[in-house]
Amino acid sequence: MPRWKPDARQRLVVAALRLFAEQGYDNTTVAEIAERAGLTRSTFHRHFTDKREILSAGQTTLSRLLVEGIADAPADSTPMGAVAAGLERASGEMTSFNRELSPLLHAAIEANEELQERNALKSIGMAAAMVGALRQRGVPEATAQVAAELGVLAFKLGFTRWADPARDDAPGELATLTLSALDELLAAAQRLD
Amino acid sequence: MPRWKPDARQRLVVAALRLFAEQGYDNTTVAEIAERAGLTRSTFHRHFTDKREILSAGQTTLSRLLVEGIADAPADSTPMGAVAAGLERASGEMTSFNRELSPLLHAAIEANEELQERNALKSIGMAAAMVGALRQRGVPEATAQVAAELGVLAFKLGFTRWADPARDDAPGELATLTLSALDELLAAAQRLD
């Protein structure tokens, strides 16, 4: 097998997103996804429970990385410093595979209401994970909620810029884009009156 | 019919939430909801398409009120002033029925994952509605997103305090609680560094 060949899991994700965009999420079966990826159904089920999990697996990882980054921030970090550490940890794990997948994922989401809901819930899950991690550090509730919402908005804005095909940032630069988005959003918050 | 008797729509909502809490959302049928409310299935369907709509109908109204309040704010309002106007409009429409329903709604949501998702999506819908209304006023994107998130957090916090059975604020006081939550959250945002 050539070294550049994507692994089975990645092939399943790409095949699924292509099918979702082409024929709709509801109309796509696990059998079709496996076939498009050149794999068997039982290989599919070694990686994912069902087609829905293809989209939620990334979310679980993302929330875990945010929480770890916040928990590992130095004890004297401010709440925003801790959020920045979480974003940096999560950004650092995103690869060019995540970036290349982004237009496909976007097309699949645009075409299906259930996927739009899943995507919206992803933001809620990220925010809840960050609030929990900040509360663990003793950050007061209101501050934790505001800091977490700014963190979610920053990650989404940074990721959107990074995934823009008109840009050519290296994968490692997602963290830079996300942290500068966090600075922008914090500045916007502090100008509010 | 005594004047205090709730209307058919309210009776259906109360019956549905009681059944969701008692036996689960998934196990509850439209026929059971109508029966518990002492109404027919065809009356149910004059008010709601299906049981899911019982929970989403309030959300549509809420988003509309937020948008109207923001749109009608004076032209020289700041973004936060416009958000406050939206919250005030929405709060003003909540009645003691909304408050009394809150523990039932909470119990039904706690018991069912789909309802937890619906509830999370409600926040997303409120935020999106407010971002759209702020953008219409020419508020820049980042500012609109931050202001809208603060607005959602403020409404949730204000509503939670108002619905707390240990409190005895009059229905009209939801606006006061929500606007003071908005002040708290803005102060928390401005202390971030």
Interface residues (C-beta under 8 A of the other chain):
Chain A: T78 P79 M80 E117 A120 L121 S123 I124 P140 A142 T143 Q145 V146 A147 E149 L150 L153 L157 E184 L185 L186 A188 A189 Q190 R191 L192 D193
Chain B: T78 P79 M80 E117 A120 L121 S123 I124 P140 A142 T143 Q145 V146 A147 E149 L150 L153 L157 E184 L185 L186 A188 A189 Q190 R191 L192 D193
